Amino acid sequence: MKEEEPVAHKLVLPRDNELIGRVTKATGASNFMVLCSDNNERLCTIPGRLKRLFWVKEGDIVLVKPWIVQSNERGDIIWRYSLMDKEELKKRGYNVP
């Protein structure tokens, strides 16, 4: 019987104005309070096309894309990082809250 190798996935890094954040509170209906790496706490939502791709809970590290309007207050959660991803982000010098 062959040993299965762990499945490696590509690490999604922040681009343009995207930020890394930690979910501090689930407020219901796919809305979460997220403390971002720029020290702003934003009310973030999971866009409809991504709702079934990943489950987010308090304490998770996520990738946030701030809205164009109200960029310091609102944003979209576009990715959820695993625990191994968190360590890799720290190694690469990203500020993980």
C-alpha positions as CSV (number, residue, x, y, z in Angstrom):
1,M,0.0,0.0,0.0
2,K,1.4,3.4,-1.0
3,E,1.7,6.2,1.5
4,E,-0.3,9.2,0.3
5,E,1.6,12.5,0.2
6,P,-0.1,15.6,1.8
7,V,-1.8,17.6,-0.8
8,A,0.0,21.0,-1.2
9,H,-2.0,24.0,-2.4
10,K,-0.9,27.3,-3.6
11,L,-0.7,30.0,-1.0
12,V,-2.9,32.9,-1.8
13,L,-1.1,36.2,-1.1
14,P,-2.6,39.6,-0.8
15,R,-2.6,41.7,-4.0
16,D,-3.2,45.4,-4.6
17,N,-5.3,46.7,-1.6
18,E,-6.2,43.3,-0.1
19,L,-5.5,42.9,3.6
20,I,-5.0,39.9,6.0
21,G,-7.3,39.9,9.0
22,R,-8.5,37.8,12.0
23,V,-12.3,37.2,12.5
24,T,-13.2,38.6,15.9
25,K,-16.9,38.1,15.9
26,A,-19.6,36.4,13.8
27,T,-22.6,38.7,13.5
28,G,-24.8,36.4,11.5
29,A,-26.0,36.1,7.9
30,S,-22.5,35.7,6.4
31,N,-21.3,38.9,8.2
32,F,-18.2,39.0,10.4
33,M,-16.2,41.6,12.3
34,V,-12.6,41.3,11.1
35,L,-9.5,43.0,12.7
36,C,-7.3,43.8,9.6
37,S,-3.6,44.2,9.4
38,D,-4.0,48.0,9.1
39,N,-5.6,48.0,12.6
40,N,-9.1,48.8,11.3
41,E,-12.0,46.6,12.3
42,R,-14.3,46.1,9.3
43,L,-17.7,44.5,8.9
44,C,-17.0,42.0,6.2
45,T,-19.3,39.7,4.2
46,I,-18.8,36.5,2.2
47,P,-19.9,37.2,-1.4
48,G,-22.6,34.9,-2.6
49,R,-20.4,33.1,-5.1
50,L,-18.0,32.1,-2.3
51,K,-20.5,31.2,0.5
52,R,-20.4,27.5,-0.2
53,L,-16.6,27.3,-0.8
54,F,-15.4,27.8,2.8
55,W,-16.8,28.1,6.3
56,V,-15.5,30.9,8.5
57,K,-15.6,31.0,12.2
58,E,-14.2,33.2,15.0
59,G,-10.4,33.3,15.2
60,D,-9.8,32.3,11.5
61,I,-7.3,34.2,9.4
62,V,-8.9,35.6,6.3
63,L,-8.0,37.7,3.2
64,V,-10.1,40.8,3.0
65,K,-10.8,43.1,0.0
66,P,-12.0,46.5,1.3
67,W,-14.9,48.0,-0.5
68,I,-14.3,51.1,-2.7
69,V,-16.8,53.1,-0.7
70,Q,-16.4,52.9,3.1
71,S,-13.1,51.2,2.7
72,N,-12.2,51.7,6.4
73,E,-15.4,50.2,7.6
74,R,-16.6,47.4,5.2
75,G,-15.1,44.6,3.1
76,D,-15.5,41.2,1.5
77,I,-13.9,38.0,2.7
78,I,-12.3,36.4,-0.3
79,W,-10.2,33.6,1.2
80,R,-9.8,31.7,4.5
81,Y,-6.3,30.6,5.5
82,S,-5.4,27.3,7.2
83,L,-3.2,27.0,10.2
84,M,-0.2,26.0,8.1
85,D,-0.9,29.0,5.8
86,K,-0.7,31.3,8.8
87,E,2.8,30.1,9.7
88,E,3.9,30.5,6.0
89,L,2.5,34.1,5.9
90,K,4.5,35.0,9.0
91,K,7.7,33.5,7.5
92,R,7.1,35.6,4.4
93,G,6.9,38.8,6.5
94,Y,3.2,39.5,6.4
95,N,1.6,41.1,9.5
96,V,-0.9,38.5,10.7
97,P,-3.1,40.0,13.5
